[in-house]
Amino acid sequence: MSLSEDTMIKALDLALSSGSTYAEVRYQVDTVRFVNVRNGTLQSLSSYSYGGVSIRVLVDGMWGFAATSSTDWDSVRDAVGRAVSLARSVARLRKRKVSISRERLAKVAYDVSQRVRVEDLSNEYLIKYLSELDTHTKVESRIRVRNLFLSTTVTEKLLITSDGAYVRSRIPRVYLFGSLIAYDSQSGSAQRNIEFGGSGGFEVLSDIEDDIDREVNVIKDVLDKAKPLPHDETMDVVLSPELAGIMVHESIGHPLELDRIMGREGAEAGESYTRPDYLGSYKIGSDLVTIIDDPTIPNSYGFYLVDEEGVTARPRFLVRNGMINEFLMNREYASYIGLTSNAAARASEFDKEPIPRMANTYLAPGNWKPEEVIRETRRGLYIASYTEWNIDDKRWFGRYGGFEAYYIENGNLKYMVREPFIEVNTKTLWSNVDAVANDLRFYPGTCGKGNPEQGVPVYLGGSTFRVTNVKVLKAPH
């Protein structure tokens, strides 16, 4: 499958001559391989390419979007016609007209390099790789279910817009997900999900065996050593980079997407506690809290240099020293509040529209060492990993369940705690941060949003940090 630049430019010209004030043509192909090994046995192996071309136009102050998997001119021409027609139909009904910000747009081509090219690896190699990883998980016989999933994806895009953007990119990504479920007749069950990944070649997964061995040992300790807290109580809680990642993603990243703030997702994925006038005026955290979303981190899972509207990416300081500092914006929503885009427009596949999304969101590191944070905690809880999380539609009230957790007494880890839960609202969570360490780490994930839903690759991360006066709940059983 291929689409010539001449055909894309011809489509742009047709859109403009049909009444569009703005048009973009995006050609995208994702080439995917997927392997699943369960308890050492191959369950599935697949490979496919999914791609085509999308047309987005602005007509009479309204968006129109259409896509086709065919790259012949007749299909592309028909897609342009559908996009223009849809925009005109909706424009008659909608009062608020769409505008887009004026930007300095990119003209660039880039390719993420690979030391070990994923395209060159045989299916047999990938199966053997997962099977060997499985041997690390089955050393603990009580892990009854060992489900390992491996995917490699090469995403190739070409974007051309009517106002001058030209972006060609090629990004390979590697992702490994494992679900390990253990059972003991005395202590019950324990489940741990593990994830590794990034952009680049297969070297992304180098040296993960030690991490897997550690996870297996933690599962063993949870079954053999962990005991529930005697009662619910309020205490200081030290949270690892893994907890920092899920918390910044859910309680800061999503509610600071400007389309969500302005109500676009109200009936789909929820709303936000934030308002447009909070920008630069609402303090959500302590002075130690700075939260950044940065698509440009090399080899990150959410890596890109230019977004789907041709805007050059940069670090976005969502929260700076506790103050809401920046929203995640595309060109449309930035224009509504008189700003310019910060390159948050992303689309998961060729037939999905670009909307404001996160990329690599993290709690910026501080000056403490992680061991110092624990040593300086008189009484509290240290949560190193989690099992589940829940947060309300406005991203205000959150509940997080710990997996590897320890009771702290006079700066020492006294014993392992079984399934503690913390309940905290977003403002209390970040306002009560009194220590942030320097051990920044990232974890890959897939962020879901939109209708139809789009799953985009992201990093979730941060540093060890401490929150004072948090409600901690004992194990529910």
C-alpha positions, -999 to 999 in steps of 0.1 A, spaced: 0 0 0 14 34 -9 1 69 -16 19 94 -37 25 129 -25 10 141 -58 -23 124 -49 -23 140 -14 -17 174 -28 -44 168 -54 -68 159 -25 -59 191 -7 -66 212 -38 -99 195 -42 -109 201 -6 -100 238 -9 -118 242 -42 -149 226 -26 -152 253 0 -128 243 27 -109 270 45 -84 244 59 -76 208 49 -52 181 59 -44 148 44 -27 121 66 -14 88 52 -6 62 79 3 25 79 9 4 111 27 -29 106 21 -51 136 33 -84 149 18 -100 180 28 -131 200 11 -146 230 26 -174 251 6 -188 280 22 -211 305 50 -217 281 28 -226 252 22 -205 221 -14 -193 220 -14 -169 191 8 -154 165 -4 -128 140 10 -101 117 -9 -75 97 -7 -40 82 -35 -15 88 -35 17 69 -50 42 46 -56 79 42 -78 104 61 -91 137 51 -100 164 76 -115 197 64 -129 229 79 -160 241 61 -184 268 73 -168 267 107 -172 229 112 -150 199 109 -156 171 84 -136 139 86 -135 109 63 -110 80 57 -104 52 32 -82 22 32 -78 24 -5 -52 47 -20 -65 50 -56 -76 84 -66 -113 76 -69 -115 65 -33 -95 95 -21 -117 118 -41 -148 103 -26 -133 107 9 -128 144 3 -164 147 -9 -177 129 22 -156 151 46 -168 183 29 -205 171 29 -204 161 66 -189 194 76 -216 213 57 -244 192 72 -232 198 108 -224 235 103 -261 243 98 -268 228 133 -240 239 155 -239 275 169 -202 276 180 -180 277 150 -146 260 150 -115 280 146 -79 270 146 -48 287 160 -22 301 136 11 282 140 46 279 127 43 245 111 69 219 107 85 207 75 105 177 85 112 140 80 124 118 109 130 81 117 136 65 151 168 44 147 170 7 157 201 -12 168 181 -45 164 155 -40 137 122 -55 146 115 -62 109 145 -85 108 134 -108 137 117 -140 127 85 -153 143 105 -182 157 129 -158 174 100 -139 191 83 -171 202 116 -184 217 122 -151 234 88 -152 252 92 -189 260 126 -181 277 111 -153 296 84 -177 308 111 -199 324 118 -169 347 82 -168 359 76 -205 364 103 -209 390 75 -200 415 51 -230 411 22 -211 427 20 -188 397 -7 -208 380 -13 -184 351 17 -169 332 4 -149 302 30 -130 282 21 -108 252 47 -92 229 40 -67 201 61 -49 176 47 -20 156 62 1 129 41 33 123 48 53 91 30 86 85 29 114 60 10 145 68 4 174 45 -18 204 54 -32 233 33 -13 258 55 21 244 49 29 215 72 48 185 58 57 157 82 71 123 73 79 99 102 87 63 109 85 51 145 90 14 156 77 4 190 81 -27 211 58 -36 240 57 -65 264 28 -72 288 27 -99 313 -2 -111 336 9 -133 364 -17 -149 387 -6 -169 417 -27 -190 442 -19 -204 476 -44 -225 496 -35 -206 528 -30 -170 517 -53 -169 486 -45 -153 452 -22 -126 440 -21 -110 406 5 -88 391 7 -71 357 40 -61 343 48 -39 313 80 -30 294 84 -11 262 95 19 242 103 33 207 132 19 188 144 -16 180 142 -48 200 170 -35 222 142 -18 241 136 -50 259 173 -56 269 180 -65 305 144 -70 316 151 -105 330 162 -91 364 131 -70 366 109 -101 359 129 -121 385 122 -94 411 85 -94 403 83 -132 408 101 -129 442 77 -101 452 47 -124 444 63 -151 465 67 -126 494 31 -113 491 19 -149 495 42 -159 523 50 -127 543 24 -100 537 -2 -93 564 -31 -69 564 -30 -37 584 -49 -42 617 -73 -13 610 -78 17 587 -58 47 596 -45 80 584 -7 81 579 21 94 557 25 74 525 56 70 504 48 62 467 71 47 441 77 60 405 52 34 394 25 49 416 36 84 406 30 74 370 -5 62 373 -15 91 396 -1 118 373 -18 102 343 -52 98 358 -55 128 382 -35 154 362 -30 143 326 -66 135 317 -83 164 335 -59 189 319 -69 178 283 -86 210 271 -113 192 250 -123 173 282 -123 205 302 -146 222 277 -171 193 277 -164 173 246 -160 140 265 -188 145 290 -209 116 278 -180 94 269 -150 93 292 -161 119 319 -154 155 328 -128 175 346 -124 193 379 -105 219 360 -119 250 343 -103 272 316 -98 300 341 -78 278 364 -48 283 340 -21 300 360 -44 307 389 -53 274 406 -28 257 429 -34 219 428 -2 209 446 26 219 469 56 238 456 75 205 452 51 193 425 60 198 389 43 175 363 55 174 328 42 158 296 70 155 270 66 137 237 103 143 227 119 120 253 142 97 232 131 61 229 100 67 250 68 47 242 48 79 235 76 95 214 69 119 186 85 151 173 56 167 155 19 161 162 -9 152 137 -16 189 129 20 197 120 29 215 153 64 208 167 64 190 200 80 202 232 79 195 270 45 207 284 46 218 320 11 209 331 18 218 367 47 240 377 55 242 415 20 232 423 2 257 400 -19 245 370 4 259 342 -6 244 309 -34 224 293 -30 197 267 -42 214 235 -46 210 198 -51 239 173 -89 240 177 -91 241 215 -60 264 219 -78 290 197 -109 290 220 -88 304 249 -66 326 228 -34 305 229 -14 284 204 -12 246 203 13 227 223 13 198 199 -11 175 217 -31 164 187 -27 126 183 -46 99 163 -41 62 169 -47 50 134 -53 64 99 -91 64 103 -92 82 137 -94 120 141 -66 138 159 -76 149 194 -57 163 225 -38 134 241 -10 128 266 24 114 255 49 108 283 36 123 316 56 123 348 63 138 382 95 157 378 123 146 401 133 164 433 164 165 454 158 137 479 172 102 475 145 76 477 160 58 507 161 92 525 123 97 520 117 64 538 143 70 564 128 103 573 93 89 577 84 81 613 53 61 607 36 53 574 33 31 544 56 26 514 38 14 482 62 1 455 36 -12 431 -1 -13 425 -28 -38 415 -57 -15 406 -70 20 406 -103 38 404 -111 75 399 -143 94 394 -155 110 362 -141 144 371 -108 129 382 -112 143 417 -116 113 440 -91 84 436 -86 50 451 -54 30 446 -47 -6 456 -11 -15 466 6 -48 456 41 -46 470 38 -25 502 55 -21 535 47 -6 569 73 21 579 82 26 615 109 50 626 123 51 591 125 13 586 105 -11 565 90 -33 593 68 -58 575 51 -64 541 14 -52 540 -12 -72 522 -35 -53 497 -36 -18 513 -58 8 496 -55 45 498 -83 70 492 -75 106 485 -88 135 464 -66 150 438 -60 183 456 -51 166 489 -28 141 471 -7 168 454 -10 195 481 3 172 508 35 162 489 64 171 512 93 152 496 102 142 460 131 120 452 155 119 422 148 84 409 128 92 378 115 61 360 90 54 333 65 27 325 47 21 292 10 20 288 -19 24 263 -41 54 270 -78 51 259 -99 81 248 -124 92 222 -154 78 204 -146 56 185 -120 48 212 -84 54 204 -56 37 222 -23 56 220 11 46 234 23 66 264 48 66 292 36 70 328 63 79 353 78 99 381 99 98 412 94 84 447 74 109 467 58 113 501 23 124 508 12 133 544 -20 124 561 -35 100 537 -64 76 545 -51 41 543 -76 12 542 -68 -24 553 -73 -53 530 -110 -57 521 -112 -93 532 
